Amino acid sequence: VNLYAVNGTSRPYLDRDRHAFKREFQRQLFELGASLGPRVVMAGDFNVSRTKLDTHPRLRTEGPHAQARAELNALIDETGFVDIWRARNPEAKGYTWYNPRARWLDAARVDYVLVSPALVPEVRDAAILDKQPWSDHRPVSVTLA
């Protein structure tokens, strides 16, 4: 499953509250992922950082962002999916998005590869690759046996 999750802003999205739309989208995504069987990979831009370790200079704590983070983390916990880069790099700082207009480092890890628990032993590598000139995101790579 490859995805792009709508970014949370105050602007409406399809005449709806973006934050509510995003949270419902993520809930349905995890429901689908869990229903596909024991060997599932979900990857993409979730547009929310999971922890303070995943941002620089600060974790966005405003209401909608905190709620989106709490709900994403709860969905991961409830379904058992594993944020494999973080699992393999528990204390590392690594960012997948960079603000192209910032004068100083303004970055966050918002792109994830989530694997079902049955696939965790088969993961050989998980990496955040070099930034490419055509995007403000860095690719995330996972190698399975």
Short mmCIF file of the C-alpha atoms (twelve columns), coordinates in Angstrom:
data_MODEL
# 
_entry.id   MODEL 
# 
loop_
_atom_site.group_PDB 
_atom_site.id 
_atom_site.type_symbol 
_atom_site.label_atom_id 
_atom_site.label_alt_id 
_atom_site.label_comp_id 
_atom_site.label_asym_id 
_atom_site.label_seq_id 
_atom_site.Cartn_x 
_atom_site.Cartn_y 
_atom_site.Cartn_z 
_atom_site.pdbx_PDB_model_num 
ATOM 1   C CA . VAL A 1   0.000   0.000   0.000  1 
ATOM 2   C CA . ASN A 2   1.524   3.321   -1.041 1 
ATOM 3   C CA . LEU A 3   -0.068  6.516   0.203  1 
ATOM 4   C CA . TYR A 4   -0.069  10.248  0.559  1 
ATOM 5   C CA . ALA A 5   -1.932  11.496  3.635  1 
ATOM 6   C CA . VAL A 6   -3.335  14.990  3.400  1 
ATOM 7   C CA . ASN A 7   -1.393  17.611  5.352  1 
ATOM 8   C CA . GLY A 8   -3.234  19.145  8.266  1 
ATOM 9   C CA . THR A 9   -3.926  22.841  7.776  1 
ATOM 10  C CA . SER A 10  -6.837  25.113  8.494  1 
ATOM 11  C CA . ARG A 11  -7.719  25.261  4.785  1 
ATOM 12  C CA . PRO A 12  -10.676 23.059  3.812  1 
ATOM 13  C CA . TYR A 13  -10.053 19.979  1.716  1 
ATOM 14  C CA . LEU A 14  -12.873 18.906  -0.585 1 
ATOM 15  C CA . ASP A 15  -15.163 21.181  1.444  1 
ATOM 16  C CA . ARG A 16  -14.313 19.258  4.631  1 
ATOM 17  C CA . ASP A 17  -12.238 19.790  7.740  1 
ATOM 18  C CA . ARG A 18  -8.772  18.597  6.671  1 
ATOM 19  C CA . HIS A 19  -7.873  17.267  10.089 1 
ATOM 20  C CA . ALA A 20  -11.021 15.170  10.428 1 
ATOM 21  C CA . PHE A 21  -10.622 13.963  6.826  1 
ATOM 22  C CA . LYS A 22  -7.021  12.957  7.465  1 
ATOM 23  C CA . ARG A 23  -7.796  11.085  10.669 1 
ATOM 24  C CA . GLU A 24  -10.663 9.182   9.033  1 
ATOM 25  C CA . PHE A 25  -8.445  8.374   6.029  1 
ATOM 26  C CA . GLN A 26  -5.750  6.977   8.319  1 
ATOM 27  C CA . ARG A 27  -8.264  4.933   10.313 1 
ATOM 28  C CA . GLN A 28  -9.599  3.373   7.103  1 
ATOM 29  C CA . LEU A 29  -6.078  2.788   5.795  1 
ATOM 30  C CA . PHE A 30  -5.039  0.853   8.892  1 
ATOM 31  C CA . GLU A 31  -8.302  -1.098  8.815  1 
ATOM 32  C CA . LEU A 32  -7.590  -2.049  5.205  1 
ATOM 33  C CA . GLY A 33  -3.951  -2.866  5.951  1 
ATOM 34  C CA . ALA A 34  -4.890  -5.122  8.846  1 
ATOM 35  C CA . SER A 35  -7.458  -6.930  6.665  1 
ATOM 36  C CA . LEU A 36  -4.980  -7.755  3.876  1 
ATOM 37  C CA . GLY A 37  -3.256  -10.544 5.763  1 
ATOM 38  C CA . PRO A 38  -0.057  -11.089 7.733  1 
ATOM 39  C CA . ARG A 39  2.430   -9.795  5.133  1 
ATOM 40  C CA . VAL A 40  1.646   -6.138  4.459  1 
ATOM 41  C CA . VAL A 41  3.837   -3.105  3.798  1 
ATOM 42  C CA . MET A 42  2.343   0.388   3.970  1 
ATOM 43  C CA . ALA A 43  4.617   3.192   2.843  1 
ATOM 44  C CA . GLY A 44  4.255   6.859   2.156  1 
ATOM 45  C CA . ASP A 45  3.935   10.398  3.389  1 
ATOM 46  C CA . PHE A 46  1.765   10.413  6.518  1 
ATOM 47  C CA . ASN A 47  2.374   14.147  7.041  1 
ATOM 48  C CA . VAL A 48  2.727   13.860  10.803 1 
ATOM 49  C CA . SER A 49  5.777   13.279  13.008 1 
ATOM 50  C CA . ARG A 50  5.454   10.527  15.586 1 
ATOM 51  C CA . THR A 51  7.786   11.881  18.308 1 
ATOM 52  C CA . LYS A 52  9.995   14.816  19.257 1 
ATOM 53  C CA . LEU A 53  12.970  12.814  18.015 1 
ATOM 54  C CA . ASP A 54  11.445  12.997  14.520 1 
ATOM 55  C CA . THR A 55  11.516  16.793  14.187 1 
ATOM 56  C CA . HIS A 56  13.860  19.746  14.231 1 
ATOM 57  C CA . PRO A 57  13.708  22.345  15.655 1 
ATOM 58  C CA . ARG A 58  10.443  21.479  17.419 1 
ATOM 59  C CA . LEU A 59  7.540   19.099  17.541 1 
ATOM 60  C CA . ARG A 60  4.295   20.791  16.491 1 
ATOM 61  C CA . THR A 61  2.068   20.638  19.544 1 
ATOM 62  C CA . GLU A 62  -0.907  22.654  18.319 1 
ATOM 63  C CA . GLY A 63  -4.215  20.843  18.795 1 
ATOM 64  C CA . PRO A 64  -4.760  19.346  15.344 1 
ATOM 65  C CA . HIS A 65  -1.161  18.144  15.028 1 
ATOM 66  C CA . ALA A 66  -1.076  16.644  18.518 1 
ATOM 67  C CA . GLN A 67  -4.370  14.864  17.844 1 
ATOM 68  C CA . ALA A 68  -3.165  13.521  14.479 1 
ATOM 69  C CA . ARG A 69  0.046   12.253  16.118 1 
ATOM 70  C CA . ALA A 70  -1.822  10.608  18.995 1 
ATOM 71  C CA . GLU A 71  -4.255  8.922   16.620 1 
ATOM 72  C CA . LEU A 72  -1.510  7.721   14.242 1 
ATOM 73  C CA . ASN A 73  0.487   6.271   17.130 1 
ATOM 74  C CA . ALA A 74  -2.655  4.610   18.513 1 
ATOM 75  C CA . LEU A 75  -3.442  3.046   15.114 1 
ATOM 76  C CA . ILE A 76  0.107   1.703   14.878 1 
ATOM 77  C CA . ASP A 77  -0.152  0.251   18.387 1 
ATOM 78  C CA . GLU A 78  -3.623  -1.219  17.839 1 
ATOM 79  C CA . THR A 79  -2.807  -2.903  14.536 1 
ATOM 80  C CA . GLY A 80  0.735   -3.990  15.406 1 
ATOM 81  C CA . PHE A 81  2.308   -2.401  12.341 1 
ATOM 82  C CA . VAL A 82  5.968   -1.539  12.905 1 
ATOM 83  C CA . ASP A 83  7.615   1.748   11.922 1 
ATOM 84  C CA . ILE A 84  10.593  -0.228  10.701 1 
ATOM 85  C CA . TRP A 85  13.094  2.615   10.297 1 
ATOM 86  C CA . ARG A 86  12.479  3.733   13.887 1 
ATOM 87  C CA . ALA A 87  12.539  0.131   15.143 1 
ATOM 88  C CA . ARG A 88  15.974  -0.336  13.595 1 
ATOM 89  C CA . ASN A 89  17.194  3.159   14.589 1 
ATOM 90  C CA . PRO A 90  15.600  3.755   18.016 1 
ATOM 91  C CA . GLU A 91  17.665  6.811   19.006 1 
ATOM 92  C CA . ALA A 92  18.692  8.197   15.604 1 
ATOM 93  C CA . LYS A 93  17.657  11.527  14.217 1 
ATOM 94  C CA . GLY A 94  16.650  11.149  10.607 1 
ATOM 95  C CA . TYR A 95  14.405  13.392  8.575  1 
ATOM 96  C CA . THR A 96  12.455  12.758  5.396  1 
ATOM 97  C CA . TRP A 97  11.076  16.259  4.812  1 
ATOM 98  C CA . TYR A 98  13.042  19.503  4.674  1 
ATOM 99  C CA . ASN A 99  11.591  23.003  4.484  1 
ATOM 100 C CA . PRO A 100 13.118  24.370  1.265  1 
ATOM 101 C CA . ARG A 101 12.587  27.990  2.376  1 
ATOM 102 C CA . ALA A 102 14.184  27.704  5.803  1 
ATOM 103 C CA . ARG A 103 17.475  29.454  6.543  1 
ATOM 104 C CA . TRP A 104 18.295  26.894  9.241  1 
ATOM 105 C CA . LEU A 105 17.396  23.255  9.603  1 
ATOM 106 C CA . ASP A 106 13.620  22.823  9.594  1 
ATOM 107 C CA . ALA A 107 12.929  19.148  9.070  1 
ATOM 108 C CA . ALA A 108 10.739  16.256  10.110 1 
ATOM 109 C CA . ARG A 109 10.346  12.529  9.625  1 
ATOM 110 C CA . VAL A 110 6.860   12.208  8.149  1 
ATOM 111 C CA . ASP A 111 7.429   9.420   5.599  1 
ATOM 112 C CA . TYR A 112 7.211   5.904   6.969  1 
ATOM 113 C CA . VAL A 113 7.426   2.311   5.912  1 
ATOM 114 C CA . LEU A 114 5.155   0.340   8.212  1 
ATOM 115 C CA . VAL A 115 5.406   -3.445  8.084  1 
ATOM 116 C CA . SER A 116 3.190   -6.077  9.608  1 
ATOM 117 C CA . PRO A 117 4.781   -7.976  12.516 1 
ATOM 118 C CA . ALA A 118 5.244   -11.138 10.424 1 
ATOM 119 C CA . LEU A 119 7.573   -9.233  8.067  1 
ATOM 120 C CA . VAL A 120 9.833   -7.713  10.729 1 
ATOM 121 C CA . PRO A 121 12.241  -10.715 10.801 1 
ATOM 122 C CA . GLU A 122 12.576  -10.462 7.021  1 
ATOM 123 C CA . VAL A 123 13.727  -6.824  7.016  1 
ATOM 124 C CA . ARG A 124 17.408  -6.641  6.110  1 
ATOM 125 C CA . ASP A 125 17.773  -2.871  5.883  1 
ATOM 126 C CA . ALA A 126 15.809  0.321   6.432  1 
ATOM 127 C CA . ALA A 127 17.320  3.620   5.348  1 
ATOM 128 C CA . ILE A 128 16.524  7.238   4.674  1 
ATOM 129 C CA . LEU A 129 18.216  7.959   1.357  1 
ATOM 130 C CA . ASP A 130 19.890  11.122  0.107  1 
ATOM 131 C CA . LYS A 131 17.763  14.130  -0.739 1 
ATOM 132 C CA . GLN A 132 16.887  14.475  -4.398 1 
ATOM 133 C CA . PRO A 133 16.748  17.877  -6.157 1 
ATOM 134 C CA . TRP A 134 13.162  17.429  -7.392 1 
ATOM 135 C CA . SER A 135 11.527  17.003  -3.980 1 
ATOM 136 C CA . ASP A 136 11.448  18.390  -0.457 1 
ATOM 137 C CA . HIS A 137 11.269  14.770  0.778  1 
ATOM 138 C CA . ARG A 138 13.947  12.118  1.022  1 
ATOM 139 C CA . PRO A 139 13.090  8.582   -0.079 1 
ATOM 140 C CA . VAL A 140 12.845  5.811   2.493  1 
ATOM 141 C CA . SER A 141 14.127  2.371   1.516  1 
ATOM 142 C CA . VAL A 142 13.416  -0.999  3.092  1 
ATOM 143 C CA . THR A 143 15.009  -4.236  1.919  1 
ATOM 144 C CA . LEU A 144 13.240  -7.536  2.630  1 
ATOM 145 C CA . ALA A 145 14.854  -10.974 2.487  1 
# 
